[in-house]
Amino acid sequence: MTVRREGKKHWGIEDIDFARIDTARARADEDLFYLVACASFIESGSDLYTRNLVEYYRGDDEVENWLREQWEREELQHGAALRAYVEYVWPEFEWERAYKSFLDEYAQYCKVELLEPTRAQELAARCVVETGTATYYRALARAADEPVLKQLAGLIAADEVNHYKHFYRYFRRYRSAENIGRPQVLGTLGRRTLELKNEDADCAIRHVVRAHRPDLASDPVRLRELTSRMNRTVRRNLKPDATIKMIMRPLELPAMVQGMIEFPIRQFMQRVLLR
């Protein structure tokens, strides 16, 4: 089992008993296949983002080491575990071939120049991204009718919350050093919240569908219907209040101010998350 730097044991793929998977139950829900397969692609490409972030925070040993030694390792483990689940339940899906096709396109979206203009703002953006992934896996755990997937999604969601805590802690340090104001933080949070349903997910679903159902991939209307069904599954199973609280946390609003502006911010976030 892998070990965290702070001494706590971390789960490993060997802790997931794939032999206990109720294959018939999992295969009964085709949308579940797309939700898990797309997630396995994006998580498996985490090393691309890690390289960008390590370069961006070069010289900050604490952040660099955490990104390399924990964040990347755990993200790639998520991808490997989700891949193992997909290959166990849907052995006919050519995961490796489809992933290579996905990665060729996905690499174009992972560039240092696409990061936020300051280190503090990028860390605020990472808080939004980790909120999104934690929310996704929590929703997947609630939606899953298959016990092993429910367990796996729960473990990944817990990791994503822990990653959020690290990014938030680093954000606070850089916010003070850079003297970043709340308007800049709010701009980053709002922009990245709007991008939660971004090209990463669109790229993944295109390549999964192209490999799994070529007939569906060539029909834009049916492909949009599939994407809508997947989004509805996530929306039905998320708890927006918890998600909104995580996204808003980097604003660190004083109690007096929070009462005045929290409602409109929550309304905006809720419209984006539930659209």
N, C-alpha and C positions, 0 to 999 in steps of 0.2 A: 504494500500500500504506500502511496506517495505521502510525503510529510511536508507540512507547511513550515515556513521559516519560524513562525511563532511557536512551533512545537506540537501543534494539534495535528492529529492524523487526518488525512483526507481520503475520501473514498476513491477506489480504483475500479476499473472495468471488471476486475476479477470479483468484485463485490456484487455485481449484477448477475443473477442466476437466469441466463437466457433460456435455459431448459424449462423454466417455469412459465414461459410466455404462452398465453392462450392464443395460439395462432389464428384459430377460426374466428375468435372474437375480434382480434385486431384487423383481420382481412375483411371483415364485414363492413368496415367503414372506410371507403376509398379515400375520402377527404383526409383521414388520419395519415394515410400514406404520404400525401403531399405535404402535410404540415411537418411530419418528421423528416422526410427526405430533404426538404428545403432547408430546414434547420441544420441538418447534418452537413450540407454543402457550405453554408455560411460559417459555421463553427470551424470546419476543417480548413477554411482559408484565413484563420485568425493570425497566422504567422505573418501574413502580408501587413496587417495593421500593426502588429507588434514592431516590425522593422521600422515602420514610419514613426511610431511613437518613441521608440528608443532613440532614433536619430533626432527627433524634435526635442527630447529632454536630455540630450547628451550633456554630460557634465554634472547632472544631478544623480549621484550614485544610488541614492535610496529609491528613486522612481525607476531608474534603469534596471536595477537589480530585481525589483518587484515585478516589473513587466516581463523580464526574461524568465525569472525563476518560478513565479507563481502564475501570473495572469496568462501568459502564453501557454504554459503547460496545462493549466486547467481548461482553457478554451479548446485546445486541441484534443484534450481528453473527452470533452463534451462531443466534439465531432466524431471521434473514434467510437464512442459508446452509441451514439445515434446511428452511425453507419452500421455497426454490428447489429443493432435492432432491426434496421431496414433489411439487411441482408438475411437475417434469420427469418423474418416474416414474409418478405417478398424476394425470394432468391432469384426470381426471373429478372429482376431489375439489374441492369448492368451499371452498378454504382460507379465504378472506377472510370468507365468510358464517359458517362454523363458528367461526372465531376471534372474531368479534364477539360471538357468543352466549356463548362461553367467557369472554370478558373481562368481560361484564356480571356474571357470577357471581364470577369470580376476584377482581375488585376488592374484593369484600366481605371477602376474607381478608387483604388487604394494608393494615393499619391500624397506625399508630404505637403505639396502645395494646396491640397484641398482641406488641410487642417485649419483650425481657427487662428486668427492673427496673433494672439498672445497665448502663453502657456496656461494662464489662469482660465481663459475662455475655453481652451480646448479641454481642460479638465471639467469644466461645467458641462461642456458638450458630452463628454464621456459619461457624466452622471445621467444625462438624458438617455444615452444609448443603453447603459446598464439597467436603467429603469425599464426601458422597453423590452429588453431581453428577459429580465426577471418577470415582468408582467406576462410575456408570451408563454414562458414555461409554467408559470402558475396557472394560467388559463388552460394550457395543454394538460396539466395534471388533473384539473377539474373535469375537463372534457373527456379524458381518456377512460374508456370502459375496461381497458386491459390492465391488470395489476402491475406488471413489470414496467410498462411505459409510465404509468402513474408514479411509480417509485423513482424511475430515472428522471422524469421531468421535475419532480420535487427536489431531487438532489442538485440538478443543474440550476434550478431557480434559487436555491439557497446559496450556491456559489456566486451567482450573479449579484445577489444582494451584498455579499461580502466584498465583491469587486467594487460595487458602488461605494461602499464605506471607505475603501482605500482611495478611490478617485476623489471622493468628497474631502477627505483629510488633506490630500495634496492640493486640492483646489483652495482650501482655506489658507494654506501657507502661501501659495502664489498670489492669491487675491490681495493679501496684506502687502506682499513684496512689490506688486505691480500697482497697488492702489486702484484696483478696478472697481468702478462704481456699479450700483445696482442697475442703472439703465443698460449698461453694456452686458451685464449678466443676464438680465431679462431678455435682451435681444437675442443672445445666444440660446437661451432656453426655449424661447418661442420659435426661433428658426429651426432648431434641431428637433423640437417636438413635431413641427409640421413635416419634417423629413423622416419621422419614424417609419412610415410606410414608404420606403425609398427604393432606389434602384437595386439595392442588395437583394431584397425580397423578390422584386420583379425579375431580376436576372436569374435567381435560383429557380423560380417556378417555370420560367421559359425552358430552361435546360432539363429540368426534371420531366416536364410534360413531353418535351421533344423526344426524350429517350423512352419514356414509359408509354405514351399514347400519341404517336405521330399524327394520327387522325385529328385528335383534339388540338394539337399544337398548330395545325393549319387552319383552324376555325376561330377567328378572333372573338366571335360572339360567345361561343361555348367556353373559351379560355377565360373571358371576363366573368362568366357565370361561375366558373370554378373558383376564381380568385375571390369573388363576392361571398361564396359559401364559406371559404376558409376564413375570411375576415369576420363573418357572422359568428362562426364557431368561437373565435377568440373574443369577440365583443361580448357574447352571451356569458362567458366564463371569467371575465376580468372583474376586478373590484376597483372601480375608477378612483375612489377616495384615496386608497393607499398609493396608487400610482401617481396621482396628482400631488400628494404630499411629498413623495420622493423627488419629483421634478422641481417643485417649488423650494425645496430645502436650501439650495445654494443662494437663494435671495436673502436668507437670514433676516427676515423682516422683523422690526421691533413690534412689540405687541400693539402699540397705538396705531402704527401704520398698517399692520396686517389686517386689522379689523376693517379698514377703509378700502383696501385694494384686493383683499383675498377673494372676494366674491367674483368680480369681473375676471380675474385671472383664472379662477377655477372654471368659470363658464367657458372661457376660451379653450382651456385644456380639455374640458370634457367634450366639447364639440369636436375637437381634433381626434381625440381617442375613440369616440363612439361613432364617428362619421362612417 
